[in-house]
Amino acid sequence: MLKDKEQTIIEVQQLKKSFGDDVVLKDISETVKAGQVICVIGPSGAGKSTFLRCLNVLEEPTSGKVLFEGSDLTGIKEEELNHLRQKMGMVFQSFNLFPNLTVLDNLQLAPLKVRRLSADQAQKQAHKLLTQVGLADKAAEYPASLSGGQQQRVAIARALAMDPEVMLFDEPTSALDPEMVGEVLKVMRDLAHSGMTMVVVTHEMGFAKEVADQIWFMADGYIQEKGKPEDFFAHPKTERAQDFLSKILS
Amino acid sequence: MKIKKLLLMLVFLMLGMLISFGHVQAAGDNYLQKVKQKGTLVVGTSADYPPYEFTVKKSGKTNYVGLDVDVAKKFAKNLGVKLEIKNMDFDSLLVALETHKVDMVIAGMNPTPERRKSVNFSQLYYRGNQYMLINKKDAAKYKNIHSFKGQTIGAQTGSLQYQLVKEQMKGNSIKGLAKLNDLVIALQSGKVNAVAMEEATAKAFAENNRSLKVINPHFDVTSSQTGSAIAFPKGADSMVTAANKTIKQIKQQNLINKKYIPQAGKYMTSNTKKSTMLNYWTYFAKGIEYTLLITAVSVFFGFLLGTLFALMRLSHVKIFHLIAVWYIEFVRGTPLMVQVMFVYFGIGTIIQSLPALVAGIIAVSLNSGAYVAEIIRSGIQSIPVGQTEAARSLGMSQREAYRYVVIPQALKNIWPALGNEFITLIKESSIVSIIGVGDLMYQMQLVQAATYKGVLPIFIAMVLYFIMTFGLSNVLGHFERKMKHA
């Protein structure tokens, strides 16, 4: 995981996405470098989630390119895409744990079936990751018996089990009760400190300020403004960003 | 437009089948040679017609006996081949002959002109009169066909007697049933006032039922129709010639009157003597075995097919989607009974050695597949899209996502509906009895034929069906509770 700091992990070129007549992403070109933590913020309906889902092609871009470590994900064969997706872990707003499997099996399923680890390796790794997210004692439980915060931590561990190069977070704390937001953010913070490359769509400004290397501010299908968090939060340049920040900080 | 195209395709398909039917009939006359080559003479009959053909139980096994069976035995012996009897509904016999399921049909069948159009007949091997079976209490009322005015007369569908009643008793309504046993039950319970049947058969029923009586109502029958002959496929002249030789021999020795009928009479009385149901438990056991076998195998293949068609229906490939939609709609829009007959007789034209059991299982599986497909589809669609997305984001292909994530969850959701389908299958599979598969329904009819008791075997079969469905429903419920933990 220790990559050259200047290596480009994800590169987006002239990305456009529309659903029917509704143009959600208008023209986005950006790069994510190894070890960077990017927080994507902006008002609802800005296209943040759609942008994130285009990065691992859960949404097929209407035009433009998404390069992951140099390979264009938009025009490749299905098997190659599946293979590259393993390297891009994703965490969803609504956790999407597999309810019919225990916590341990949630963590083991893809490593066993996709990475083809041995049962022994998969189990060892699963226990290690559960310890990392502070849920070592929940291995045998089913998701339904866990709190929202615990479920989201399991979901993070599940994504990490594929040994990804980058982690994509789609509003990971938005569906949580306030008292559970902290435990999830702590896991994410630890992950950021360990050097993981991360793209996080979030409304947690505190987290963004503290952890992000860069803030990308999105509105109306464009990235309007980007910069270091201390600059962005103190001196937003665009009117849209000033307006947005004044609303949420008031 | 689309519908028009499909209709057109359907018409062509049917035309193709008609042509292939015609083709089979036009085949050259190597029938006798073929029978000798395979070493068995396959004979179709409808074994509920004593003394012509009926069943007796001998050391736990069902044996077909009666004067027709003796004639067939003699014929097979003269040809130097083994005899194999296939028992089915009287109505299905000629179709079975035309589709080469059987080499010949011997079932006390009258060579009517209508029948001569589709099959070849041997000479008559036996002449009997057409009689009427009535309740003894009515003996004073009914003397001949004219004294039945306004009454309902029963007759076996497709039989000569049915034709006679229809033509010569115009003032009467007629009730046609496939099985003589059912007609006798109808007579005893007053649903019909008399049943027209062949002399020997009528006498046999009267002898075994003290409440019944036989009269000769004096039907006007032309001599050519009053006897029984063996039916062969059109064009099988070599077989007809060989059969006529055997018949001549039988007549010369007067075997039917001297030997075959008395023998049949003995079997009939021995049947009546031990006609408690307990003596026939092996029939019911065998029937349960077949019913469960058919159901289990059909459930297995129905489930595979159902999964396949559900996935095809959900597929983005348009042709797969269309095939699945039309298959499901077509199967659900036609009766299982028709499907069973179509598979047995239709596909049987192409694969002539297709056994009835296999045909039955194929038909029931194909049928169940359509219903299971819809259950599975609804199950798959009940799984939130986030589950697939999570699986795909972990690098699973669409296929792996279905296999490891969606389908296991869908199965849990649809378990009760699937269970219901399987229970339904136990009951629905009873329809295969019409093509002669030995399931519970069929065995029940054999017991009826052997014991001359109508209602009791039905009741026993009903209870047995209930025990099976109730038992399965409990087993399924147990698994359902077990799966509920998550």
Chai-1 contact restraints between the chains, C-beta under 6 A:
chainA,res_idxA,chainB,res_idxB,connection_type,confidence,min_distance_angstrom,max_distance_angstrom,comment,restraint_id
A,L58,B,E389,contact,1.0,0.0,6.0,A-B,restraint_1
A,N82,B,G395,contact,1.0,0.0,6.0,A-B,restraint_2
A,N82,B,S397,contact,1.0,0.0,6.0,A-B,restraint_3
A,R85,B,G395,contact,1.0,0.0,6.0,A-B,restraint_4
A,Q86,B,G395,contact,1.0,0.0,6.0,A-B,restraint_5
A,M90,B,S393,contact,1.0,0.0,6.0,A-B,restraint_6
A,S94,B,G386,contact,1.0,0.0,6.0,A-B,restraint_7
A,N96,B,G386,contact,1.0,0.0,6.0,A-B,restraint_8
A,N96,B,A390,contact,1.0,0.0,6.0,A-B,restraint_9
A,F98,B,V405,contact,1.0,0.0,6.0,A-B,restraint_10
A,P99,B,A486,contact,1.0,0.0,6.0,A-B,restraint_11
A,N100,B,P408,contact,1.0,0.0,6.0,A-B,restraint_12
A,N100,B,Q409,contact,1.0,0.0,6.0,A-B,restraint_13
A,N100,B,A486,contact,1.0,0.0,6.0,A-B,restraint_14
A,A110,B,L394,contact,1.0,0.0,6.0,A-B,restraint_15
A,K113,B,Y404,contact,1.0,0.0,6.0,A-B,restraint_16
A,V114,B,G395,contact,1.0,0.0,6.0,A-B,restraint_17
A,V114,B,M396,contact,1.0,0.0,6.0,A-B,restraint_18
A,Y142,B,A486,contact,1.0,0.0,6.0,A-B,restraint_19
A,M162,B,L394,contact,1.0,0.0,6.0,A-B,restraint_20
